[in-house]
Amino acid sequence: MRRALGLLGLLLASGAGAADLDDLLRVLAQARTREVRGVAQVTVNFPPRTPPTRAANRLPTLPVRPALLARNFNVVRVGPELQVGRTATRYDLTPKAGSAARWVVWVDQAWNLPLAFEERGADGAVARRALFTKVNPSPVKATVKVPAVPRGLGAAVARALPGLRLPPGFTPVALRPAGNRWEVTLSDGLNTLALVTAARDVQAAPGVASRRVGAAFVWLTGNLPAADLTAALSGVRQVRPAELGTFFADLSSNP
């Protein structure tokens, strides 16, 4: 009997988590076409900025990729709580694997739009926080586009950097040239990392790992523990930027 009740509890919890995820994804989808405006404070502690806090009239756009978020995060609804004097639902987002940052998003219950969010690293330190101190009477129209992931990008990155071990949950979603180097954006649905191949090394800093391979360098930067960043690059045997150049040329000629 106890075992049956325990199994039922697990099934109910799983169902509740799926419902919470679906509700949050609907909120984030709506946030592509409507947004709250007002007086906001945006604090960025990672990467470090001076000063860390700035004023804005809207929240920064979250780099959400819904399918990856659904695959890589557990989502739990909490609340209600008050944000800027309005009733909000709190959603806690925790990575299912690895040491990526966890997030909290507060959603206005009447408007069904984000009122605040917070990102915390694996050590619990606040990396980024954005919230309203005052909101306008009603939301306004917005346009947020999420570019599709180029087909074959993951395979191209694997050919360019044999031995690369992507951190749990992360996958290549974008590629761009940056001067004499290439930059690949990795995403787990909400967190992003920058993977760079270059002729020069990068300055040491928190959230930065680099590895020299032959005459080239590969960097990985983002809000992950140093050991995780280093481990991702430790097996890279070659750096073949031409593979990325060929892929980008093919992509540009076949948009």
C-alpha atoms as an extended CHARMM CRD file, in Angstrom:
* protein
*
       255  EXT
         1         1  MET       CA              0.0000000000        0.0000000000        0.0000000000  PROA      1               0.0000000000
         2         2  ARG       CA              2.7690000000        2.4300000000        0.9380000000  PROA      2               0.0000000000
         3         3  ARG       CA              4.6250000000        1.5990000000       -2.2690000000  PROA      3               0.0000000000
         4         4  ALA       CA              1.4870000000        2.2550000000       -4.3100000000  PROA      4               0.0000000000
         5         5  LEU       CA              0.9180000000        5.5750000000       -2.5640000000  PROA      5               0.0000000000
         6         6  GLY       CA              4.5580000000        6.5150000000       -3.1370000000  PROA      6               0.0000000000
         7         7  LEU       CA              4.2750000000        5.7230000000       -6.8460000000  PROA      7               0.0000000000
         8         8  LEU       CA              1.0700000000        7.7440000000       -7.0630000000  PROA      8               0.0000000000
         9         9  GLY       CA              2.8290000000       10.6680000000       -5.3910000000  PROA      9               0.0000000000
        10        10  LEU       CA              5.6700000000       10.4990000000       -7.8990000000  PROA      10              0.0000000000
        11        11  LEU       CA              3.2280000000       10.4140000000      -10.8190000000  PROA      11              0.0000000000
        12        12  LEU       CA              1.2980000000       13.3810000000       -9.4610000000  PROA      12              0.0000000000
        13        13  ALA       CA              4.5030000000       15.3370000000       -8.8910000000  PROA      13              0.0000000000
        14        14  SER       CA              5.6840000000       14.5380000000      -12.4140000000  PROA      14              0.0000000000
        15        15  GLY       CA              2.3580000000       15.6740000000      -13.8430000000  PROA      15              0.0000000000
        16        16  ALA       CA              2.4610000000       18.8860000000      -11.8400000000  PROA      16              0.0000000000
        17        17  GLY       CA              5.9920000000       19.6080000000      -13.0450000000  PROA      17              0.0000000000
        18        18  ALA       CA              4.9540000000       19.0950000000      -16.6710000000  PROA      18              0.0000000000
        19        19  ALA       CA              1.9980000000       21.4380000000      -16.2030000000  PROA      19              0.0000000000
        20        20  ASP       CA              4.2510000000       24.0760000000      -14.6150000000  PROA      20              0.0000000000
        21        21  LEU       CA              6.6570000000       23.7950000000      -17.5570000000  PROA      21              0.0000000000
        22        22  ASP       CA              3.8300000000       24.1430000000      -20.0810000000  PROA      22              0.0000000000
        23        23  ASP       CA              2.4700000000       27.2090000000      -18.2880000000  PROA      23              0.0000000000
        24        24  LEU       CA              5.8850000000       28.8740000000      -18.2340000000  PROA      24              0.0000000000
        25        25  LEU       CA              6.5010000000       28.1140000000      -21.9100000000  PROA      25              0.0000000000
        26        26  ARG       CA              3.1760000000       29.7790000000      -22.7520000000  PROA      26              0.0000000000
        27        27  VAL       CA              4.2750000000       32.8530000000      -20.7780000000  PROA      27              0.0000000000
        28        28  LEU       CA              7.6150000000       32.9990000000      -22.5780000000  PROA      28              0.0000000000
        29        29  ALA       CA              5.9260000000       32.5470000000      -25.9560000000  PROA      29              0.0000000000
        30        30  GLN       CA              3.5780000000       35.4440000000      -25.2080000000  PROA      30              0.0000000000
        31        31  ALA       CA              6.5570000000       37.5610000000      -24.1390000000  PROA      31              0.0000000000
        32        32  ARG       CA              7.7240000000       37.4880000000      -27.7670000000  PROA      32              0.0000000000
        33        33  THR       CA              4.7390000000       39.6250000000      -28.7890000000  PROA      33              0.0000000000
        34        34  ARG       CA              3.9040000000       41.6490000000      -25.6480000000  PROA      34              0.0000000000
        35        35  GLU       CA              5.9990000000       43.0980000000      -22.8350000000  PROA      35              0.0000000000
        36        36  VAL       CA              5.7370000000       45.1410000000      -19.6560000000  PROA      36              0.0000000000
        37        37  ARG       CA              7.2610000000       48.6210000000      -19.6170000000  PROA      37              0.0000000000
        38        38  GLY       CA              8.0520000000       50.9220000000      -16.7040000000  PROA      38              0.0000000000
        39        39  VAL       CA             11.0810000000       51.5960000000      -14.5140000000  PROA      39              0.0000000000
        40        40  ALA       CA             13.3980000000       48.6050000000      -14.1370000000  PROA      40              0.0000000000
        41        41  GLN       CA             16.7070000000       47.8560000000      -12.4360000000  PROA      41              0.0000000000
        42        42  VAL       CA             19.0760000000       45.4660000000      -14.1730000000  PROA      42              0.0000000000
        43        43  THR       CA             22.0440000000       44.1150000000      -12.1870000000  PROA      43              0.0000000000
        44        44  VAL       CA             24.7910000000       42.0940000000      -13.8850000000  PROA      44              0.0000000000
        45        45  ASN       CA             27.4600000000       40.6200000000      -11.6020000000  PROA      45              0.0000000000
        46        46  PHE       CA             28.6890000000       38.0930000000      -14.1760000000  PROA      46              0.0000000000
        47        47  PRO       CA             30.4220000000       38.9370000000      -16.3620000000  PROA      47              0.0000000000
        48        48  PRO       CA             31.5270000000       41.8290000000      -14.0860000000  PROA      48              0.0000000000
        49        49  ARG       CA             30.4150000000       45.3230000000      -15.1010000000  PROA      49              0.0000000000
        50        50  THR       CA             31.0690000000       48.7700000000      -13.6880000000  PROA      50              0.0000000000
        51        51  PRO       CA             28.6640000000       49.8340000000      -12.3850000000  PROA      51              0.0000000000
        52        52  PRO       CA             26.8250000000       46.5160000000      -12.0820000000  PROA      52              0.0000000000
        53        53  THR       CA             23.3540000000       48.0820000000      -11.9500000000  PROA      53              0.0000000000
        54        54  ARG       CA             21.6910000000       50.1930000000      -14.6160000000  PROA      54              0.0000000000
        55        55  ALA       CA             18.2330000000       51.6270000000      -15.1560000000  PROA      55              0.0000000000
        56        56  ALA       CA             16.0020000000       50.4980000000      -18.0200000000  PROA      56              0.0000000000
        57        57  ASN       CA             12.3900000000       50.7940000000      -19.1800000000  PROA      57              0.0000000000
        58        58  ARG       CA             11.9830000000       47.0590000000      -19.7990000000  PROA      58              0.0000000000
        59        59  LEU       CA             13.4470000000       43.7310000000      -18.7650000000  PROA      59              0.0000000000
        60        60  PRO       CA             16.2710000000       42.3050000000      -20.9070000000  PROA      60              0.0000000000
        61        61  THR       CA             15.1450000000       39.6410000000      -23.3420000000  PROA      61              0.0000000000
        62        62  LEU       CA             15.7840000000       36.1430000000      -22.0390000000  PROA      62              0.0000000000
        63        63  PRO       CA             17.6480000000       33.9090000000      -24.5430000000  PROA      63              0.0000000000
        64        64  VAL       CA             14.9920000000       31.2000000000      -24.4100000000  PROA      64              0.0000000000
        65        65  ARG       CA             14.9300000000       28.1850000000      -26.6980000000  PROA      65              0.0000000000
        66        66  PRO       CA             11.7500000000       26.3440000000      -25.6780000000  PROA      66              0.0000000000
        67        67  ALA       CA             12.5900000000       22.8030000000      -26.8100000000  PROA      67              0.0000000000
        68        68  LEU       CA             15.9730000000       22.8590000000      -25.0870000000  PROA      68              0.0000000000
        69        69  LEU       CA             14.5060000000       24.4230000000      -21.9460000000  PROA      69              0.0000000000
        70        70  ALA       CA             11.8790000000       21.6740000000      -21.7520000000  PROA      70              0.0000000000
        71        71  ARG       CA             14.5680000000       19.0040000000      -22.1790000000  PROA      71              0.0000000000
        72        72  ASN       CA             17.1010000000       20.3850000000      -19.7280000000  PROA      72              0.0000000000
        73        73  PHE       CA             15.2220000000       22.0530000000      -16.8520000000  PROA      73              0.0000000000
        74        74  ASN       CA             12.9020000000       21.0550000000      -14.0550000000  PROA      74              0.0000000000
        75        75  VAL       CA             10.2750000000       23.7650000000      -13.5680000000  PROA      75              0.0000000000
        76        76  VAL       CA              8.3190000000       24.2410000000      -10.3480000000  PROA      76              0.0000000000
        77        77  ARG       CA              5.6110000000       26.8320000000       -9.7490000000  PROA      77              0.0000000000
        78        78  VAL       CA              5.7100000000       28.6820000000       -6.4050000000  PROA      78              0.0000000000
        79        79  GLY       CA              3.6180000000       31.4940000000       -5.0900000000  PROA      79              0.0000000000
        80        80  PRO       CA              1.8020000000       33.7420000000       -5.2710000000  PROA      80              0.0000000000
        81        81  GLU       CA              4.3160000000       36.4770000000       -4.3840000000  PROA      81              0.0000000000
        82        82  LEU       CA              4.2890000000       40.2510000000       -4.7440000000  PROA      82              0.0000000000
        83        83  GLN       CA              6.4330000000       42.0200000000       -7.3270000000  PROA      83              0.0000000000
        84        84  VAL       CA              6.2100000000       45.8070000000       -7.6800000000  PROA      84              0.0000000000
        85        85  GLY       CA              2.8860000000       45.6580000000       -5.7960000000  PROA      85              0.0000000000
        86        86  ARG       CA              1.3540000000       43.1210000000       -8.2010000000  PROA      86              0.0000000000
        87        87  THR       CA              0.5050000000       39.4730000000       -7.6280000000  PROA      87              0.0000000000
        88        88  ALA       CA              3.0060000000       37.2340000000       -9.3860000000  PROA      88              0.0000000000
        89        89  THR       CA              3.6310000000       33.5230000000       -9.8000000000  PROA      89              0.0000000000
        90        90  ARG       CA              7.1970000000       32.4170000000       -9.1900000000  PROA      90              0.0000000000
        91        91  TYR       CA              8.7660000000       29.7100000000      -11.3580000000  PROA      91              0.0000000000
        92        92  ASP       CA             11.9670000000       27.9990000000      -10.1960000000  PROA      92              0.0000000000
        93        93  LEU       CA             14.0620000000       26.5100000000      -13.0070000000  PROA      93              0.0000000000
        94        94  THR       CA             16.7520000000       23.9870000000      -12.0460000000  PROA      94              0.0000000000
        95        95  PRO       CA             19.0320000000       22.1730000000      -14.5290000000  PROA      95              0.0000000000
        96        96  LYS       CA             18.3880000000       18.4380000000      -14.6640000000  PROA      96              0.0000000000
        97        97  ALA       CA             22.1140000000       17.6940000000      -15.0150000000  PROA      97              0.0000000000
        98        98  GLY       CA             25.4400000000       19.4750000000      -14.7470000000  PROA      98              0.0000000000
        99        99  SER       CA             26.3330000000       22.7360000000      -13.0460000000  PROA      99              0.0000000000
       100       100  ALA       CA             24.6320000000       25.3440000000      -15.2170000000  PROA      100             0.0000000000
       101       101  ALA       CA             22.9720000000       28.3590000000      -13.6300000000  PROA      101             0.0000000000
       102       102  ARG       CA             19.5090000000       28.0550000000      -12.1560000000  PROA      102             0.0000000000
       103       103  TRP       CA             16.8320000000       30.7000000000      -12.6770000000  PROA      103             0.0000000000
       104       104  VAL       CA             13.7650000000       32.2120000000      -11.0820000000  PROA      104             0.0000000000
       105       105  VAL       CA             11.1340000000       33.9910000000      -13.1870000000  PROA      105             0.0000000000
       106       106  TRP       CA              8.2590000000       35.9790000000      -11.6590000000  PROA      106             0.0000000000
       107       107  VAL       CA              5.1550000000       36.2230000000      -13.8620000000  PROA      107             0.0000000000
       108       108  ASP       CA              2.3380000000       38.7280000000      -13.4620000000  PROA      108             0.0000000000
       109       109  GLN       CA             -0.8490000000       36.7340000000      -12.8390000000  PROA      109             0.0000000000
       110       110  ALA       CA             -3.1110000000       39.2000000000      -14.6410000000  PROA      110             0.0000000000
       111       111  TRP       CA             -0.9090000000       39.9710000000      -17.6570000000  PROA      111             0.0000000000
       112       112  ASN       CA              0.7770000000       36.5460000000      -17.8690000000  PROA      112             0.0000000000
       113       113  LEU       CA              4.1010000000       38.2870000000      -18.5970000000  PROA      113             0.0000000000
       114       114  PRO       CA              7.4540000000       38.3560000000      -16.7560000000  PROA      114             0.0000000000
       115       115  LEU       CA              7.8900000000       41.0130000000      -14.0550000000  PROA      115             0.0000000000
       116       116  ALA       CA             11.3430000000       39.9390000000      -12.8300000000  PROA      116             0.0000000000
       117       117  PHE       CA             13.9910000000       37.2710000000      -13.1970000000  PROA      117             0.0000000000
       118       118  GLU       CA             17.1360000000       36.1280000000      -11.4500000000  PROA      118             0.0000000000
       119       119  GLU       CA             20.0820000000       33.9400000000      -12.4720000000  PROA      119             0.0000000000
       120       120  ARG       CA             22.2760000000       32.2130000000       -9.8760000000  PROA      120             0.0000000000
       121       121  GLY       CA             25.4380000000       30.2150000000      -10.5290000000  PROA      121             0.0000000000
       122       122  ALA       CA             26.1920000000       26.7580000000       -9.1640000000  PROA      122             0.0000000000
       123       123  ASP       CA             27.7420000000       28.4170000000       -6.0900000000  PROA      123             0.0000000000
       124       124  GLY       CA             24.4870000000       30.2780000000       -5.3640000000  PROA      124             0.0000000000
       125       125  ALA       CA             25.8720000000       33.7180000000       -6.2100000000  PROA      125             0.0000000000
       126       126  VAL       CA             23.5620000000       36.0650000000       -8.1060000000  PROA      126             0.0000000000
       127       127  ALA       CA             24.8840000000       36.4710000000      -11.6510000000  PROA      127             0.0000000000
       128       128  ARG       CA             22.0460000000       38.5830000000      -12.9850000000  PROA      128             0.0000000000
       129       129  ARG       CA             18.8410000000       40.0960000000      -11.6570000000  PROA      129             0.0000000000
       130       130  ALA       CA             16.2290000000       42.2690000000      -13.3470000000  PROA      130             0.0000000000
       131       131  LEU       CA             13.0730000000       43.6630000000      -11.7690000000  PROA      131             0.0000000000
       132       132  PHE       CA             10.5970000000       46.4940000000      -12.0670000000  PROA      132             0.0000000000
       133       133  THR       CA             10.2820000000       49.1810000000       -9.4280000000  PROA      133             0.0000000000
       134       134  LYS       CA              7.3370000000       50.7170000000      -11.2990000000  PROA      134             0.0000000000
       135       135  VAL       CA              5.1910000000       49.4540000000      -14.1690000000  PROA      135             0.0000000000
       136       136  ASN       CA              3.0690000000       51.2380000000      -16.7380000000  PROA      136             0.0000000000
       137       137  PRO       CA             -0.7190000000       50.6730000000      -16.7000000000  PROA      137             0.0000000000
       138       138  SER       CA             -0.7070000000       48.0430000000      -19.4530000000  PROA      138             0.0000000000
       139       139  PRO       CA              1.7070000000       45.9540000000      -21.5840000000  PROA      139             0.0000000000
       140       140  VAL       CA              2.7210000000       47.0040000000      -25.0920000000  PROA      140             0.0000000000
       141       141  LYS       CA              3.4380000000       45.1560000000      -28.3330000000  PROA      141             0.0000000000
       142       142  ALA       CA              6.8710000000       43.6000000000      -28.7720000000  PROA      142             0.0000000000
       143       143  THR       CA              8.6990000000       41.6200000000      -31.4330000000  PROA      143             0.0000000000
       144       144  VAL       CA             11.2310000000       39.0340000000      -30.3450000000  PROA      144             0.0000000000
       145       145  LYS       CA             12.5470000000       36.6000000000      -32.9330000000  PROA      145             0.0000000000
       146       146  VAL       CA             14.3950000000       33.4010000000      -32.1120000000  PROA      146             0.0000000000
       147       147  PRO       CA             16.6140000000       32.3490000000      -35.0500000000  PROA      147             0.0000000000
       148       148  ALA       CA             16.3780000000       28.7090000000      -36.0520000000  PROA      148             0.0000000000
       149       149  VAL       CA             19.3540000000       26.4830000000      -35.2820000000  PROA      149             0.0000000000
       150       150  PRO       CA             21.2620000000       25.9150000000      -38.5470000000  PROA      150             0.0000000000
       151       151  ARG       CA             20.9220000000       22.3160000000      -39.6400000000  PROA      151             0.0000000000
       152       152  GLY       CA             24.1840000000       20.4550000000      -39.2780000000  PROA      152             0.0000000000
       153       153  LEU       CA             25.8250000000       22.9870000000      -36.9640000000  PROA      153             0.0000000000
       154       154  GLY       CA             26.5000000000       20.4550000000      -34.2240000000  PROA      154             0.0000000000
       155       155  ALA       CA             28.2630000000       18.1240000000      -36.6610000000  PROA      155             0.0000000000
       156       156  ALA       CA             30.3300000000       21.0150000000      -38.0570000000  PROA      156             0.0000000000
       157       157  VAL       CA             31.4760000000       21.9870000000      -34.5650000000  PROA      157             0.0000000000
       158       158  ALA       CA             32.4150000000       18.3650000000      -33.8220000000  PROA      158             0.0000000000
       159       159  ARG       CA             34.5100000000       18.2560000000      -37.0120000000  PROA      159             0.0000000000
       160       160  ALA       CA             36.1580000000       21.5950000000      -36.2140000000  PROA      160             0.0000000000
       161       161  LEU       CA             37.0370000000       20.6110000000      -32.6380000000  PROA      161             0.0000000000
       162       162  PRO       CA             37.4950000000       16.8330000000      -32.3710000000  PROA      162             0.0000000000
       163       163  GLY       CA             37.5460000000       15.7690000000      -28.7370000000  PROA      163             0.0000000000
       164       164  LEU       CA             35.3140000000       18.6100000000      -27.5280000000  PROA      164             0.0000000000
       165       165  ARG       CA             33.0190000000       17.5080000000      -24.6810000000  PROA      165             0.0000000000
       166       166  LEU       CA             30.0300000000       19.8070000000      -24.4590000000  PROA      166             0.0000000000
       167       167  PRO       CA             28.8020000000       20.4860000000      -20.8910000000  PROA      167             0.0000000000
       168       168  PRO       CA             25.6000000000       18.5750000000      -20.0160000000  PROA      168             0.0000000000
       169       169  GLY       CA             22.5440000000       19.9850000000      -21.7890000000  PROA      169             0.0000000000
       170       170  PHE       CA             24.4010000000       22.4140000000      -24.0330000000  PROA      170             0.0000000000
       171       171  THR       CA             24.2530000000       22.2700000000      -27.8180000000  PROA      171             0.0000000000
       172       172  PRO       CA             25.4500000000       24.6180000000      -30.6130000000  PROA      172             0.0000000000
       173       173  VAL       CA             22.6740000000       26.9820000000      -31.7380000000  PROA      173             0.0000000000
       174       174  ALA       CA             24.4390000000       29.7940000000      -33.6400000000  PROA      174             0.0000000000
       175       175  LEU       CA             27.6760000000       30.5610000000      -35.4770000000  PROA      175             0.0000000000
       176       176  ARG       CA             29.2430000000       33.8500000000      -36.4910000000  PROA      176             0.0000000000
       177       177  PRO       CA             32.6180000000       35.1300000000      -37.6510000000  PROA      177             0.0000000000
       178       178  ALA       CA             34.2440000000       37.7200000000      -35.3730000000  PROA      178             0.0000000000
       179       179  GLY       CA             37.2840000000       39.2120000000      -37.0640000000  PROA      179             0.0000000000
       180       180  ASN       CA             39.9190000000       36.5000000000      -37.3720000000  PROA      180             0.0000000000
       181       181  ARG       CA             38.0610000000       34.0880000000      -35.1270000000  PROA      181             0.0000000000
       182       182  TRP       CA             34.8330000000       32.0680000000      -35.0360000000  PROA      182             0.0000000000
       183       183  GLU       CA             32.2760000000       32.1850000000      -32.2370000000  PROA      183             0.0000000000
       184       184  VAL       CA             29.7620000000       29.4170000000      -31.5910000000  PROA      184             0.0000000000
       185       185  THR       CA             26.8650000000       30.0290000000      -29.1960000000  PROA      185             0.0000000000
       186       186  LEU       CA             25.9700000000       27.0530000000      -27.0140000000  PROA      186             0.0000000000
       187       187  SER       CA             22.5930000000       26.9120000000      -25.2620000000  PROA      187             0.0000000000
       188       188  ASP       CA             20.7730000000       24.6540000000      -22.8200000000  PROA      188             0.0000000000
       189       189  GLY       CA             17.5170000000       26.5010000000      -23.4460000000  PROA      189             0.0000000000
       190       190  LEU       CA             18.2250000000       29.4430000000      -21.1430000000  PROA      190             0.0000000000
       191       191  ASN       CA             21.9250000000       29.6440000000      -20.2860000000  PROA      191             0.0000000000
       192       192  THR       CA             24.4300000000       30.4260000000      -23.0380000000  PROA      192             0.0000000000
       193       193  LEU       CA             28.1540000000       29.8080000000      -23.4580000000  PROA      193             0.0000000000
       194       194  ALA       CA             30.5380000000       31.2180000000      -26.0660000000  PROA      194             0.0000000000
       195       195  LEU       CA             32.8920000000       28.7590000000      -27.7710000000  PROA      195             0.0000000000
       196       196  VAL       CA             35.6230000000       30.5550000000      -29.7240000000  PROA      196             0.0000000000
       197       197  THR       CA             38.4410000000       29.4570000000      -32.0170000000  PROA      197             0.0000000000
       198       198  ALA       CA             41.1890000000       32.0790000000      -32.4580000000  PROA      198             0.0000000000
       199       199  ALA       CA             44.8310000000       32.6160000000      -33.3120000000  PROA      199             0.0000000000
       200       200  ARG       CA             45.4520000000       34.2670000000      -29.9340000000  PROA      200             0.0000000000
       201       201  ASP       CA             44.7880000000       33.3340000000      -26.3380000000  PROA      201             0.0000000000
       202       202  VAL       CA             42.2270000000       35.1050000000      -24.1780000000  PROA      202             0.0000000000
       203       203  GLN       CA             42.9420000000       36.9860000000      -20.9510000000  PROA      203             0.0000000000
       204       204  ALA       CA             42.3670000000       34.8930000000      -17.8300000000  PROA      204             0.0000000000
       205       205  ALA       CA             39.1770000000       35.8030000000      -15.9600000000  PROA      205             0.0000000000
       206       206  PRO       CA             36.3430000000       34.1590000000      -14.0110000000  PROA      206             0.0000000000
       207       207  GLY       CA             34.1430000000       32.1500000000      -16.3220000000  PROA      207             0.0000000000
       208       208  VAL       CA             36.8460000000       31.7740000000      -18.9860000000  PROA      208             0.0000000000
       209       209  ALA       CA             38.7830000000       28.6420000000      -19.9800000000  PROA      209             0.0000000000
       210       210  SER       CA             41.2340000000       28.3380000000      -22.8540000000  PROA      210             0.0000000000
       211       211  ARG       CA             43.3740000000       25.6400000000      -24.3970000000  PROA      211             0.0000000000
       212       212  ARG       CA             46.1900000000       25.8610000000      -26.8920000000  PROA      212             0.0000000000
       213       213  VAL       CA             46.0940000000       23.2330000000      -29.6250000000  PROA      213             0.0000000000
       214       214  GLY       CA             48.9750000000       23.5020000000      -32.0730000000  PROA      214             0.0000000000
       215       215  ALA       CA             49.1490000000       27.0760000000      -33.3360000000  PROA      215             0.0000000000
       216       216  ALA       CA             45.5380000000       27.8750000000      -32.4320000000  PROA      216             0.0000000000
       217       217  PHE       CA             43.4840000000       28.4640000000      -29.2990000000  PROA      217             0.0000000000
       218       218  VAL       CA             39.9890000000       27.4870000000      -28.2730000000  PROA      218             0.0000000000
       219       219  TRP       CA             38.1120000000       29.3690000000      -25.5440000000  PROA      219             0.0000000000
       220       220  LEU       CA             34.9230000000       28.5880000000      -23.6290000000  PROA      220             0.0000000000
       221       221  THR       CA             33.2620000000       31.3400000000      -21.6010000000  PROA      221             0.0000000000
       222       222  GLY       CA             30.1160000000       31.4950000000      -19.5250000000  PROA      222             0.0000000000
       223       223  ASN       CA             28.5310000000       31.0150000000      -16.1290000000  PROA      223             0.0000000000
       224       224  LEU       CA             29.8700000000       27.5600000000      -15.3110000000  PROA      224             0.0000000000
       225       225  PRO       CA             32.3800000000       26.4510000000      -12.6650000000  PROA      225             0.0000000000
       226       226  ALA       CA             35.9750000000       26.6990000000      -13.8810000000  PROA      226             0.0000000000
       227       227  ALA       CA             36.4360000000       22.9210000000      -13.6550000000  PROA      227             0.0000000000
       228       228  ASP       CA             33.4910000000       22.3290000000      -16.0100000000  PROA      228             0.0000000000
       229       229  LEU       CA             34.7500000000       24.8190000000      -18.5800000000  PROA      229             0.0000000000
       230       230  THR       CA             38.2410000000       23.3160000000      -18.4820000000  PROA      230             0.0000000000
       231       231  ALA       CA             36.9290000000       19.7500000000      -18.7180000000  PROA      231             0.0000000000
       232       232  ALA       CA             34.9350000000       20.5940000000      -21.8390000000  PROA      232             0.0000000000
       233       233  LEU       CA             38.1260000000       21.6480000000      -23.6560000000  PROA      233             0.0000000000
       234       234  SER       CA             40.5570000000       19.1380000000      -22.1620000000  PROA      234             0.0000000000
       235       235  GLY       CA             40.0860000000       16.5280000000      -24.8800000000  PROA      235             0.0000000000
       236       236  VAL       CA             40.2920000000       18.8240000000      -27.9100000000  PROA      236             0.0000000000
       237       237  ARG       CA             42.9580000000       17.3580000000      -30.2020000000  PROA      237             0.0000000000
       238       238  GLN       CA             42.7910000000       19.7040000000      -33.1770000000  PROA      238             0.0000000000
       239       239  VAL       CA             41.3850000000       23.0980000000      -34.1090000000  PROA      239             0.0000000000
       240       240  ARG       CA             40.0320000000       23.1520000000      -37.6640000000  PROA      240             0.0000000000
       241       241  PRO       CA             38.4190000000       26.5690000000      -38.1950000000  PROA      241             0.0000000000
       242       242  ALA       CA             38.1210000000       25.8430000000      -41.9190000000  PROA      242             0.0000000000
       243       243  GLU       CA             35.2990000000       23.4110000000      -41.0790000000  PROA      243             0.0000000000
       244       244  LEU       CA             33.3210000000       26.2900000000      -39.5690000000  PROA      244             0.0000000000
       245       245  GLY       CA             34.1950000000       28.5830000000      -42.4700000000  PROA      245             0.0000000000
       246       246  THR       CA             32.9550000000       26.0400000000      -45.0080000000  PROA      246             0.0000000000
       247       247  PHE       CA             29.7610000000       25.4760000000      -43.0190000000  PROA      247             0.0000000000
       248       248  PHE       CA             29.1330000000       29.2320000000      -42.7330000000  PROA      248             0.0000000000
       249       249  ALA       CA             29.7350000000       29.7470000000      -46.4580000000  PROA      249             0.0000000000
       250       250  ASP       CA             27.2870000000       26.9690000000      -47.3160000000  PROA      250             0.0000000000
       251       251  LEU       CA             24.7760000000       28.4070000000      -44.8430000000  PROA      251             0.0000000000
       252       252  SER       CA             25.0840000000       31.9130000000      -46.3130000000  PROA      252             0.0000000000
       253       253  SER       CA             24.6230000000       30.6740000000      -49.8710000000  PROA      253             0.0000000000
       254       254  ASN       CA             21.5420000000       28.6230000000      -48.8790000000  PROA      254             0.0000000000
       255       255  PRO       CA             19.6200000000       30.8240000000      -46.4240000000  PROA      255             0.0000000000
